[in-house]
């Protein structure tokens, strides 16, 4: 099948999917992506191929490579970042996951999503890399961006207590009380 024969490749991809021919489906998705007209369409085809590689085919290194290609074509692509994060977590590659979260922070413009990313990075830094100081900064930033994030209040309270930061803890508890309307 010629790469430019997109209709035939699309039908072939559907057949491979229905028959459970995962490797053939993944390869056909990549061929379709190579023939795609624009980066958005390429990314939309490469992401399912990456999921197949990570799950059905158990080839996480290849899945990561495809996710990187997707993110090159569509910076800020959340699906590829999420899959990369899952792979890094399964492998306990915490530094790589932290670097990915940092990249996402630089790409993201949505305030609430930035708050979520700061919280996730703070939790990862504390729980897996043992960096309470850096974790505190990210959790504080998460609360600045999304004041209703209850889990961030709880984690920041724990961080302040463990670091004997009593003045900040009192202020945090005041903020929480005010936010709760008590």
C-alpha positions in Angstrom: 0.0 0.0 0.0 1.4 3.4 -1.0 1.7 5.8 1.9 -0.3 8.4 0.0 -3.3 6.0 -0.3 -4.9 7.3 2.9 -8.3 5.8 2.3 -6.9 2.3 2.0 -4.6 2.7 5.0 -7.6 3.9 7.1 -9.6 0.9 6.1 -6.6 -1.3 6.9 -6.1 0.3 10.3 -9.8 -0.4 11.1 -9.5 -4.1 10.1 -6.3 -4.5 12.2 -8.1 -2.9 15.2 -11.2 -5.1 14.9 -9.1 -8.3 14.4 -6.8 -7.4 17.4 -3.7 -7.3 15.2 -2.1 -4.8 17.5 1.4 -4.5 15.9 -0.1 -4.2 12.4 -2.6 -1.6 13.7 0.2 0.4 15.3 2.3 0.3 12.2 -0.6 1.3 10.0 -1.3 4.3 12.3 2.3 5.4 12.0 2.1 5.1 8.2 -1.1 7.2 8.2 0.7 9.7 10.4 3.5 9.9 7.9 1.1 10.7 5.2 -0.9 13.2 7.3 -1.3 16.7 6.0 -0.6 18.6 9.2 1.0 18.2 12.6 -2.3 18.0 14.4 -3.4 15.1 12.3 -0.1 13.4 12.7 -0.3 13.7 16.5 -3.9 12.4 16.5 -2.7 9.3 14.7 0.6 8.8 16.6 -0.9 9.0 20.1 -3.1 5.8 19.7 -0.1 4.1 18.2 1.9 5.1 21.3 -0.9 3.7 23.6 -0.8 0.4 21.7 3.0 0.2 22.2 2.7 1.0 25.9 -0.2 -1.3 26.7 -0.9 -4.1 24.2 2.6 -4.5 22.8 4.5 -3.8 26.0 7.1 -1.7 24.3 7.4 1.4 26.5 10.6 2.7 25.0 9.0 2.9 21.6 5.9 4.4 23.1 8.0 7.1 24.8 9.7 7.8 21.4 6.3 8.3 19.8 5.0 10.5 22.6 8.1 12.7 22.1 7.3 12.9 18.4 3.7 13.9 19.2 4.9 16.6 21.7 7.3 17.9 19.1 4.5 18.3 16.6 2.0 19.6 19.2 3.8 21.1 22.2 1.5 20.9 25.2 -0.3 17.8 24.0 -1.7 16.5 27.3 -2.5 12.9 26.1 1.1 12.3 25.2 2.4 13.8 28.4 -0.1 11.7 30.4 1.1 8.5 28.8 4.7 9.5 29.3 4.0 10.2 33.0 2.3 6.8 33.4 5.3 5.0 31.8 7.8 7.0 34.0 5.7 6.1 37.1 5.5 2.4 36.3 9.3 2.4 35.9 9.8 4.6 39.0 11.7 7.1 36.8 10.9 10.0 39.1 13.5 12.5 37.8 12.2 12.0 34.2 8.6 12.4 35.5 9.6 15.6 37.3 11.3 16.9 34.2 8.2 16.2 32.2 6.0 18.1 34.7 8.4 21.0 34.5 8.0 21.0 30.7 4.3 20.9 31.0 4.4 23.9 33.4 6.3 25.9 30.8 3.8 25.0 28.0 0.5 25.3 30.0 -1.5 28.6 30.0 -4.6 27.4 31.9 -4.5 28.6 35.5 -6.2 25.6 37.1 -4.1 23.1 35.1 -1.0 24.9 36.1 -2.1 24.6 39.7 -2.7 20.9 39.2 0.8 20.5 37.6 2.4 22.4 40.5 0.7 20.2 43.0 1.6 16.9 41.2 5.2 18.1 40.9 5.3 19.1 44.6 3.9 15.7 45.7 6.4 13.8 43.4 9.3 15.9 44.7 8.3 15.1 48.3 7.3 11.5 48.1 9.7 10.1 45.5 12.7 12.5 45.5 12.7 13.6 49.1 13.0 17.3 48.3 10.7 18.9 50.8 12.0 22.4 50.1 11.3 22.3 46.4 8.0 20.5 47.1 6.9 23.3 49.4 7.4 25.9 46.7 5.4 24.0 44.1 2.5 23.3 46.5 2.4 26.9 47.6 2.2 27.9 43.9 -0.5 25.3 43.4 -2.6 27.1 46.1 -1.9 30.5 44.6 -3.3 29.3 41.2 -6.2 27.2 42.6 -7.1 28.3 46.1 -9.9 25.6 46.3 -7.4 22.7 46.0 -8.0 21.0 49.4 -5.4 18.3 48.9 -2.8 21.1 48.4 -3.8 22.7 51.8 -3.4 19.3 53.5 0.0 18.6 51.9 1.3 22.1 52.6 0.2 21.8 56.2 2.2 18.6 56.5 5.2 20.2 54.8 5.1 23.3 57.1 4.8 21.1 60.2 7.7 18.9 59.1 9.9 22.0 58.5 8.8 23.7 61.7 7.5 26.7 59.7 5.0 27.7 62.3 4.3 31.2 61.1 3.5 30.0 57.6 1.4 27.2 59.1 -0.7 29.6 61.2 -1.3 31.8 58.1 -2.2 28.7 56.0 -4.7 27.6 58.6 -6.2 31.1 58.7 -6.6 31.0 54.9 -8.2 27.6 55.1 -10.6 28.7 57.7 -11.5 31.8 55.7 -12.0 29.8 52.6 -14.3 27.4 54.4 -16.3 30.3 55.7 -15.8 29.5 59.4 
